[in-house]
Amino acid sequence: MKIKFPANYKNSTRRSLFHDRMPFILVGATLLIVFATILRVYYDTTRPMITLEGRQKCYFYVRTGAGFTEVRDSLVKKGYLASPKVFEWLARKRHYPEKVRPGRYLLENGMRNNVVVNLLRSGRQEPLRIAIQNLRNAGELAGLLGRKLEVDSAHLMRMFNDRSLLEKFGATPATVLTLFIPNTYEFFWNTSGDQVFKKMDQASRRFWTPVRRHQADSLGMNIAEVVTMASIVEKESNDNHEKPVIAGVYLNRLRRGMPLQADPTVIYAWNDYSIRRVLKVHTLIKSPYNTYEHTGLPPSPICLPSIASVDAVLNAENHSYLYFCAKEDFSGSHNFATTLDEHSRNARKYQKALDAMKIR
């Protein structure tokens, strides 16, 4: 017997099968979309973002008080971002706009998106190593720190002249250099002026041990006076072995009430570091730093002395020398004398050598 089906039987069957399979199709499509989204997120998160145009590394600075828009715009302006939109999307996903931290950050060519955002978000900046040494005055120190750090040099100079602030550290505007121990220090770029002072105070406390303080007391000098004498010794010689002898000469002069007659203080008074030969006319300048005219130590250090010079004063050689003069061979060493006659002979030899070299 032949069975007869309704005319729309096949279409009805197809619709029924499609209807039965619809949930599976929807689940499959959803999974495909989710999988594609995951792949896209993974790709955007892990693909290289930073492009440095041939350079392998560079430093990126985020100033104190900067917001996310400023950071993003700065990265875009410098051409560091391969995809600014992806950076912004990921940054917002990681809540970086609410956690912008200032600092100096090391970026590397080809850094992945998540690495860059995590770096900036964490505040994990690269420290700077700054050598604080061979400085003539507080102005040079402020200039050095102002060039290296975010803090402005003019702001530092105001702090260096703030009597109420310096009083907390036992210093005055004239003796502010005594708070700084020559060394190489690590600073974060966004270190504030207050943080600079705290760091230097900690270094000073470590340096001025009970032993060094006792040595200063034994000389009848305070820390500022030791550093002031050390600054003169620093400018008199580059020979660390000779420095304790020179320090001994100046201590002998101080004890006898004789003027120090230190040429470096006269040069400091003139503020002319091109002077190679101190003449009689130079010693006539009216200044508290003219140790030809005034007895005792000058009012403050004439430079930031090295640790070797400070220790040379604290461990000054005990001798009877009252005079010294540079050797005529220009070796940088000195001839020492106990009498003025002997010193005069040494001085004439040196002056003769200067004349021969036509040094005026």
Secondary structure, 3 states (H helix, E strand, C coil): CCCCCCCCHHHHHHHHHHHHHHHHHHHHHHHHHHHHHHHHHHHHHHCECECCCCCCEEEEEECCCCCHHHHHHHHHHCCCECCHHHHHHHHHHCCHHHCCCCEEEEEECCCEHHHHHHHHHHCCCCCEEEEECCCCCHHHHHHHHHHHCCCCHHHHHHHHCCHHHHHCCCCCCCCHHHHCCCEEEEECCCCCHHHHHHHHHHHHHHHCCHHHHHHHHHCCCCHHHHHHHHHHHHHHCCCCCCHHHHHHHHHHHHHHCCCCCCHHHHHHHHCCCCCCCCCCCHHHCCCCCCCCCCCCCCCCCCCCCCHHHHHHHHCCCCCCCCEEEECCCCCCCEEEECCHHHHHHHHHHHHHHHHHCCCC
